[in-house]
Amino acid sequence: MLYFRAVADQTKIPLVIYNWPQATGLDIPADAVAELSHHPNIIAIKESSGSLEKVLQMLREVKTGFQVLVGSAPTLASSLAAGAVGAILAFANAAPYATLSIWEAHRTREFDAALEWQNRIGRAATLVTTKYGVPGLKYAMDLAGYYGGPPRLPLVVPCPQAKSEIDEAFRDLRG
């Protein structure tokens, strides 16, 4: 909390906390986020741990007006239903239509449709975020007609088996 307060005190623009323990090795506790939500220059969190329980706790404890965004595609529909205001998702780079379909179904209160889309993206989202990471995401973007390009070293292009698995998972998500 000392770090986030120090940065927020020194900057002239509003801050968004980013919690991604899988990459950083540090998991910001929900109660710390709740306390930081009272700082006038900290306006939101991107919660990417994938823990719906943690999202729920933050939603209960942060000050009114503080925004909770999720960064985990596999929990998108549930997080929105619980009260998250939006998401910042790497997965959306490879499957923007599917991602927006979950948001739109939520926005129009078609919760069954949101869950249906959530189930459709589940395997693909796991492949390009958890299993194959950035190289898998870049490959999936190329599949969709976007430019993912080659990953930077030390990451390498997915092997043929990984490409086949990604092809299959994204087959019905193109468009």
Steps between C-alpha positions, in 0.01 A plus 500: 500500500792730570616464139159576345444796730845640423443475125146641524625792710762593238307466175272751337279239330260248658639152562365154434643224719593188304495169686646214297654260751570230240754732337625708790509244780318754719128489573352826627251411775139611453504683833805701386313595181203606713722728704678638191162572339469796739807672352373786282736414214440123485184443297487130405657157499557252221464174691663222297544225758202309361344475846129581491500487880757777508299710254192457721692608810634808324154593377369481857784694661623774265365852533206605285614611156820294501497281190574128497601370157598140434791374298399134488290388201391173667322698775361783285125422506499414870701808591269728303195338658655559843552871432834549323469799267703357214811314396842539342564167332793376292262233366292774333790563258439159344121475541352849527152401380465219755624727778265782404215250477541419869499871588202576278299206638577620851413860415163398358433268794509186287692307764443158342654629177796643694558161663465323165769724350711455813487124453590537132817697573616299803741258336638756253555756776687249714723396209614853413530637851611215722622204295679665204512861616615784276623276215161326493315832510708639214434187294124525571506865392665399172229235453230764541656722234668741738872546540633308797837439344787303642563516873817668623775283643525318730144401399465286189231428243261224615582147387277330237301313768429825688397672175260216423348524848457877466354463148235262632411713804460818295321341203155619612617834639611665179306786358 
